[in-house]
């Protein structure tokens, strides 16, 4: 492992990965929670105990209120159903149903069947599959545009709390990679996934970001469980002051951004010299909100696309985003690199 920490390179240049890996190794670790007490691993599949509804202004149409209903289901996995449409079927949260990861606004869009049967920016919803270890859920939504909340995904976490958890009479399924795998982009962002210990099917994330804005370099290492996920769930999407200016001016011309619901409350905004609004998740005097969002609400969303069950292993993410995340999961399926933890 020391000689080849990258395992099988599934995409990109080995030379680029080597250089970026050295940069990642030199980046300081701001917060390491990996020495904390381990929580019990679920042995049975779980769903919610009762339906619960949560509402909020639309992400892409902020003047409209969107409704999300979380329901128990007998189907395995996570499913979306568009309640504003007739004659469409629920579709699975799966890499097979990823339509795009956005262009101007980076986000994961799922679609299945007819072109209009889609949901945009699903990442802040489906991350809860891995973050709260809920295996089977039906998400009913009255538009393809989910709510954008002021507290990251905490409104959804609280909705799941209200719904409660019910065990299903079926064993929990854990999957990991057959061996270490990696992907790297031409810019040097990369992901590395290492197998879990079969005796302890846990998921840990080591996430590093590096922005030219005041966010700068941030890196956290965190085992994923409901307690740690709840800590990071309030982290908001971040954007630059320049992009916010674009959205409020020239962006008004384009359909993707003219009604975008970004505000000083629901988005972390940073200029080159400082934060425009108040950052969250301060640790030892430094905001790590961007790193927490990357780990708990972006990277976990891609991991949640693994439809057969919960994922276990160790993931290193350096300056990566939705596009590379989804490509990694696609490659795991394409190359048949997932295996069940027995």
DRENROKOL-88398 format. One record per residue (C-alpha): residue number from 1; x, y, z. Coordinates in steps of 0.25 Angstrom, whole numbers. Last residue first. Example, Ala and Ser with C-alpha at 12.3 -4.5 7.8 and 13.67 -1.06 7.14 Angstrom:
// DRENROKOL-88398
 resi    px    py    pz
    2    55    -4    29
    1    49   -18    31
// end
This chain:
// DRENROKOL-88398
 resi    px    py    pz
  342   -80   -43    18
  341   -76   -29    13
  340   -82   -29    -1
  339   -73   -25   -13
  338   -72   -13   -22
  337   -61   -13   -33
  336   -70   -17   -44
  335   -62    -9   -55
  334   -75    -1   -59
  333   -81    -1   -45
  332   -68     5   -39
  331   -66    14   -51
  330   -80    20   -49
  329   -77    23   -35
  328   -64    30   -38
  327   -71    38   -49
  326   -81    42   -39
  325   -71    48   -30
  324   -63    54   -41
  323   -74    62   -46
  322   -80    65   -32
  321   -67    72   -27
  320   -52    69   -23
  319   -42    78   -17
  318   -36    66   -10
  317   -45    55    -6
  316   -40    42     2
  315   -50    32     5
  314   -49    20    15
  313   -58     8    14
  312   -73     4    16
  311   -84     7     7
  310   -99     4    11
  309  -108    -4     2
  308  -110    -8   -13
  307  -112     6   -18
  306   -99    12   -18
  305  -104    26   -21
  304  -102    29    -6
  303   -87    30    -8
  302   -90    41   -18
  301   -98    48    -7
  300   -88    46     4
  299   -78    54    -4
  298   -87    66    -5
  297   -95    67     8
  296   -85    61    19
  295   -71    63    13
  294   -72    75     4
  293   -82    82    14
  292   -72    80    25
  291   -60    85    17
  290   -68    98    14
  289   -72   100    28
  288   -58    98    34
  287   -58   112    40
  286   -45   115    48
  285   -44   119    62
  284   -40   106    68
  283   -52   100    61
  282   -63   108    55
  281   -75   101    49
  280   -82   113    43
  279   -78   125    34
  278   -85   139    36
  277   -87   146    23
  276   -78   153    13
  275   -66   145    17
  274   -52   151    15
  273   -42   156     6
  272   -44   148    -7
  271   -59   148    -5
  270   -67   138     2
  269   -82   135     2
  268   -88   123    10
  267  -102   121     4
  266  -115   119    11
  265  -116   132    19
  264  -108   142    10
  263  -117   137    -1
  262  -118   127   -13
  261  -131   124   -18
  260  -128   124   -33
  259  -139   130   -41
  258  -130   136   -52
  257  -120   125   -51
  256  -123   113   -60
  255  -132   121   -69
  254  -122   131   -73
  253  -123   146   -74
  252  -124   149   -59
  251  -110   143   -58
  250  -104   156   -64
  249  -108   163   -51
  248  -112   156   -38
  247  -106   143   -42
  246   -93   149   -46
  245   -91   157   -33
  244   -93   144   -26
  243   -83   137   -34
  242   -73   148   -31
  241   -76   147   -16
  240   -71   133   -17
  239   -80   121   -14
  238   -82   112    -2
  237   -93   101     0
  236   -97   102    14
  235   -92    94    26
  234  -104    90    36
  233  -102    75    33
  232   -88    75    38
  231   -91    72    53
  230  -103    63    50
  229   -94    55    41
  228   -85    53    53
  227   -95    48    62
  226  -103    40    51
  225   -90    33    48
  224   -79    35    37
  223   -65    35    43
  222   -58    49    40
  221   -45    54    35
  220   -45    69    32
  219   -37    78    23
  218   -39    93    20
  217   -30   102    11
  216   -35   115     7
  215   -49   119    10
  214   -45   134     8
  213   -46   132    -7
  212   -35   124   -15
  211   -41   111   -10
  210   -34    98    -5
  209   -43    87     0
  208   -39    75     7
  207   -48    63    11
  206   -44    51    19
  205   -56    42    20
  204   -59    30    28
  203   -69    19    26
  202   -70     7    35
  201   -72    -8    33
  200   -64   -13    45
  199   -60   -28    43
  198   -59   -26    28
  197   -49   -15    31
  196   -52    -5    20
  195   -47    -4     6
  194   -39     9     1
  193   -45    19    -8
  192   -37    30   -14
  191   -43    43   -20
  190   -35    54   -28
  189   -34    68   -32
  188   -22    70   -40
  187   -27    80   -51
  186   -27    68   -61
  185   -36    61   -52
  184   -32    49   -43
  183   -39    35   -40
  182   -35    25   -30
  181   -37    11   -26
  180   -32     2   -14
  179   -37   -12   -14
  178   -50   -20   -16
  177   -58    -7   -12
  176   -68    -8     0
  175   -82   -12     1
  174   -91   -13    14
  173  -105   -19    14
  172  -114   -19    26
  171  -121   -32    29
  170  -136   -32    26
  169  -148   -31    35
  168  -148   -16    35
  167  -145    -7    46
  166  -153     5    48
  165  -147    19    50
  164  -155    32    55
  163  -162    41    46
  162  -159    53    55
  161  -145    50    55
  160  -145    49    39
  159  -152    63    39
  158  -141    68    48
  157  -130    63    38
  156  -138    69    27
  155  -138    83    33
  154  -124    81    37
  153  -120    80    22
  152  -112    93    21
  151  -119   102    31
  150  -125   113    22
  149  -132   103    14
  148  -133   101    -1
  147  -145    93    -5
  146  -145    83   -17
  145  -148    87   -31
  144  -153    75   -40
  143  -167    78   -33
  142  -177    73   -23
  141  -167    63   -16
  140  -169    49   -11
  139  -157    43    -5
  138  -159    28    -3
  137  -149    22     7
  136  -141     9    10
  135  -127     8    16
  134  -126    19    26
  133  -112    20    32
  132  -113    35    36
  131  -101    40    28
  130  -102    29    17
  129  -116    31    13
  128  -116    46    18
  127  -107    50     7
  126  -120    47    -2
  125  -126    60     2
  124  -115    70     0
  123  -110    63   -12
  122  -123    64   -20
  121  -120    77   -26
  120  -130    74   -38
  119  -141    64   -38
  118  -145    58   -51
  117  -157    52   -59
  116  -158    63   -70
  115  -150    55   -79
  114  -159    42   -79
  113  -153    30   -72
  112  -143    33   -61
  111  -136    46   -56
  110  -126    49   -45
  109  -119    63   -45
  108  -107    64   -36
  107  -102    79   -34
  106   -92    89   -39
  105   -99   102   -43
  104   -94   108   -56
  103   -92    94   -62
  102   -99    83   -55
  101   -96    69   -50
  100  -104    62   -61
   99  -115    51   -63
   98  -111    42   -52
   97  -121    30   -52
   96  -112    18   -54
   95  -103    24   -43
   94  -115    20   -34
   93  -126    27   -25
   92  -137    19   -31
   91  -149    24   -39
   90  -164    25   -35
   89  -172    23   -48
   88  -179    34   -56
   87  -193    33   -61
   86  -198    46   -54
   85  -188    57   -50
   84  -188    67   -38
   83  -186    56   -29
   82  -172    53   -34
   81  -167    41   -27
   80  -152    39   -23
   79  -147    25   -17
   78  -136    21    -7
   77  -133     7    -6
   76  -141    -6    -4
   75  -155    -5    -7
   74  -165    -8     5
   73  -166     7     7
   72  -166    17    19
   71  -170    32    14
   70  -162    45    14
   69  -171    56     8
   68  -164    68     1
   67  -172    81    -2
   66  -167    92   -10
   65  -171   107    -8
   64  -170   115   -20
   63  -163   129   -20
   62  -149   122   -20
   61  -150   116   -33
   60  -137   109   -34
   59  -135   105   -20
   58  -150   105   -17
   57  -155   111    -4
   56  -157   102     7
   55  -166    90    12
   54  -165    78    21
   53  -174    66    22
   52  -174    53    30
   51  -178    39    27
   50  -177    29    39
   49  -167    19    44
   48  -155    22    35
   47  -147    11    28
   46  -136     2    34
   45  -129   -10    29
   44  -124   -19    40
   43  -110   -20    46
   42  -107    -6    49
   41   -92    -3    53
   40   -91     1    68
   39   -84    15    70
   38   -69    16    71
   37   -63    26    81
   36   -55    37    75
   35   -41    35    70
   34   -46    38    55
   33   -51    52    59
   32   -39    59    53
   31   -40    74    50
   30   -31    84    43
   29   -22    74    36
   28   -11    82    30
   27    -9    81    15
   26     5    74    12
   25    -1    61     9
   24   -11    67     0
   23     0    74    -8
   22     7    61    -9
   21    -5    54   -14
   20    -7    65   -25
   19     7    62   -31
   18     4    47   -31
   17    -9    49   -37
   16    -4    57   -48
   15     7    47   -51
   14    -3    35   -51
   13   -12    43   -61
   12   -27    41   -61
   11   -38    31   -59
   10   -39    17   -52
    9   -25    17   -45
    8   -25     4   -38
    7   -18     5   -25
    6   -15    19   -22
    5    -6    17    -9
    4     4     9   -18
    3    18     7   -11
    2    12    10     3
    1     0     0     0
// end
